[in-house]
Amino acid sequence: MNIKNCRMCGKMFNYVSGKMICPACKDEIEQTFQTVRKFVAENQKARINDICEACNVSKSQLEQWIREERLFFSEDSPISIQCENCGANIRTGRFCEKCKLDIARGISSKFTKEDLNTAEVKPAGPRMRFLDN
């Protein structure tokens, strides 16, 4: 077992993966997210500071949800964050559409069809092994 202390409340819990936050604190964060999502749906013209005050959530947590693409805003919303690559204003995610395309092109140029066709397929070993019962 991997026992850790929760970064939010300090209680000990069985850590499996992800953030070091206990299940109770994760549930609390999820409830706060649902409150924020409902508030945003009802108040589409609200600014980030308005949402933070009304829902008692930190600006950094709100920005994290936007970057994770859990929160979306309409085109007429005053809320925007900056692309991590070029700094352009975006509504959700980490990168603007132009930077996403550039990243995708860069990745696809590294893996051409010729590279995939010439890749060696290594055969499995000559013997098969079984466990004795």
N, C-alpha and C positions, 0 to 999 in steps of 0.2 A: 504494500500500500504506500502511496505517496501522499503524506499528510502535509498540508501547507496552511498558512494563515491567510485569511481573506484580506485583500488590500483595502477593502472598504470598511468592514466592521471588525476585523481582527480575529474573528472566530476561526477555529481549526476546522478543516474539511478535507475530504478525500479528493485530491486534485487529479484530474484525468488529462485534460488538455485545454488549450485556449487561455483566456485571461485568468489570473489567479483571484477569482471572485467566487464566493460560495453560492450554492444554488438559491438561497434566500435572497441574496443581494441581486443575483441575475434576474429573479422574478420581479423584484422591486424596480429594476431598470426597465424591464419589459413593460411593466404597468405604466411607468412614466412615459415610455415611448408611445404607448397607445393613447395616453392623455394628450401628448403633443400632436400626434397624428390627427386626432379628433379636432383639436383646437385649430390646426392649420387648415383642415377641411372646412371648418365653419368661418374662419377669418382669413380669407385668401390674400388680403392686402396687408396682413400683419408683418412687422419687421422682426428681425432676429431678437432684438432686445425685448420687444413686446411678448414674444413667445417665451423667452427665458423667464421673464417676470411672472407671466400668467400661469406657467406650468411648473415653476420652481425647478428649472433645469439649467445647468451651466452652458455657457456659449460653446465651450469645447466639446461637450457631449452632443449638442445639437449639430455642430459642424461635422462630428464623426458620423452621425447618422446620415447626413447629407452626402458625405464622401462615400459611405457604404451603399449609397443609392437606396436607402430605406425611406427617405423622405423626398418627395417630388414637389415642385412648385410650378404654377402656371406661368405663362410668358409675361403676364402683366404684374406678377409679384415683384416687390422690391428686393426680394432676397436673392442674393447670388454669392458664390464663392469663387475663388480664383483657381484656374488650371495650375496644377503643380509643375507643369513644364514651361508654359509660356506666359502665364499670368492673366490670360483672358478670363472674362467673367463667364461663369457657367452656372447652371441651375442645380445640377446634381453630379455626383461622380468625382473622379480625380482629375480627368483630362478633358479638354475640349475636343470637339469632333475632328478638327484638323490634326491635333497631336495624336489622337487615337489612330487615325489613318496612317500617319507617319510611323508610329510604333508598329502597326500591323505590317506595313510595307517592309520595315527593317527586319522584322522576324521572318517574313516570307522570303526575303532575298537571301537569308542565311540558309534556308532549306529549299534548294531547287529540286526539280523532279529528277535530274541526273543523279544527285546525291542519294535520293531515296532508292533509285533503281540499282545503283551500284553497291548498296549496302550489303555487307556479307551476312548471311544467315548461318549461324553456327549450329551444327547438328548437336543433338543431345548426346550424352555419354554412351559408350557402347553397351553398358550393362544397366539393368534395372535392379533396384534394391527394394526388398520388402522387409517389413518389421516382423519378427517372429512373435507369435502369440503364446 
